[in-house]
Every structure is written in structure tokens, then in C-alpha cells.
Amino acid sequence: MKCKVGDYVICREIQYPLESIKEFLTNNIGYVTYTCHGYCIVRFENIPEEFSCSFRCNDMNNHRSMDHNEILHSSKNIEDLKLIIITNKYNL
């Protein structure tokens, strides 16, 4: 999914083997800070300490590089994505 700087996103990890990081990405909202040539840099908040080394990109803590095909949902409105997470959490 194509995203733009300033978008809020829900991501999925395709390559990473740890299920706990995959779960973190699909249950948390990130913020796109940079985009270029098929990938974007996404900032996340409240990252568990054990994941901190996996969320460091270009000397920026709490950031992760994501391919555009790893973006599940994108919106300018964070409330849209909060609703998606709640809906998925409770299988509504």
C-alpha cells in the first residue's frame, strides 16, 4: 500500500522471524516520517525494551524501515486505525 509522509499506518512484517515483533506491528499504529522508492520510515511509540534494537533506522530510535507492501492500512486520521485494531482484537 502506498503511504505518504504524515500518514498513520498499521504494518506487517514479511521477513522477520519473531512472531512477537509481527504481533507488535499489527497491533500498534506507526507514523510515516519519510518515504522513497517503495519503502518508508515509520516511527513507533511504546516499543518494548526487548525490541528496541529492531526499531532503529538511520540512527533514529523508535523507527523502522518498511516496504510499501508491508503497510496493511494507512490513513491521515489515527482514529480510523484505532477502530481497525479494536475490531481485529475483538473479531468484530
Beta strands, then each sheet from edge to edge (+ up, - down):
strand 1: 8-11
strand 2: 30-36
strand 3: 39-43
strand 4: 56-57
strand 5: 60-61
strand 6: 63-67
strand 7: 71-75
sheet 1: 6+ 3- 2+ 1- 7+
sheet 2: 4+ 5-
end
